């Protein structure tokens, strides 16, 4: 994190997201401030609260992608949740605290993966020793009556077997190993309404109290090694340490992306079918402000979790949110609408650009896909045109256009003698003009 300055963060985000410089700067500063806070000692460290961000813009302009890439850069525990999934306490649906429990589960999984990498080398050695015990068992190891010469000979033979095993000479050999069977709970435990996690915790408690059964299974040495490495690694990893590190990661580096925040902003005065909307905002408030949430791994403090909210706000505005919640999102960023030039860059510049994706897909059939500059410009102009005529779905429009444009080659390949497909501006027009002219048809296809 020390090397990730705000400028470097923006530079990394530029590899995947076109435009939206103000949003990138805002999240880069917020991320760097997490690291800066960690360097402060004393009581001041606890006083510095994260500046939560709300991103305002139509769908497909890069809101989710910015948050996702940001979490990937910092290796921080991250989850994306839709605010519309939550309901006010007392209504059927998910309660807002469940997102903290989900974030904790994500963090535990991340730390377990990190710890697994640390013990992998030792787990591989132990796994190989267990395979060696099956291939060449030493039944006389602890027998005092066996002579030293016999033990030494056995040891030399075992070493030769170990060398052969490491060279991969036994990979296809079938052996029999003993594996643990997790107890299967053939029922669903329901928790109280809005507290479905309690039901899951009860189920975990029941399964952990039941005895684990063992069974033997035949498999190749290569397959057995994978199973035994996993088993040995699980024994080497300290679960209490995993939970402690995961908890620390969440409380200091956790990021929650609250999508569709505008869907819980209603202006109906608390009447009608959306009566719980304002209630969701009130339930979100203590989580965003900072509170303690019970999870199956312990109590989590949300004081320093960074919340990034996003919404299109077509029928409402951020000022329609309850004032207390507005105050908890001091940084507001307006996302720019994508232009034709932006679409050209989206198609070509990012590491995972759409044209690169489709080129890679067809290369699996040994077919080279080639776009010239004119065809890329034509695709971008078509996307802009359709977005202006219908619902503006941003860069997602490019997916529908590219799928329609490449439907024929994707269906027909592999085709004998076809090694190169050139997409020209003329081909783009011929494929899409008929659909564009028929408004009813374009509504469904593009």
Secondary structure by P-SEA (a helix, b strand, c coil): cccccaaaaaaaaaaccccaaaaaaaaaaaaaaaaaaaacccccccccccbbbbbbccccccaaaaaaaaaaaaccbbbbbbccccccccccccccaaaaaaaaaaaaaaaaaaaaaaaaaaaaaaaaaaaaaaaccccccccccccaaaaaaaaaaaaaaaaaaaacccccbbbbbbbbbcccccbbbbcccccaaaaaaaaaaaaaabbbbbbbbbbcaaaaaaaaaaaaaaaaccaaaaaaaaaaaaacbbbbbbcccccccccccccccccaaaaaaaaacccccbbbbbccccccccccbbbbbbccccccccccccaaaaaaccbbbbbbcccaaaaaaaaccccccaaaaaaaaaaaacbbbbbcaaaaaaaaaaaaaaaaacccccaaaaaaaaaaaaaaaaaacccccccbbbbcaaaaaaacaaaaacaaaaaccc
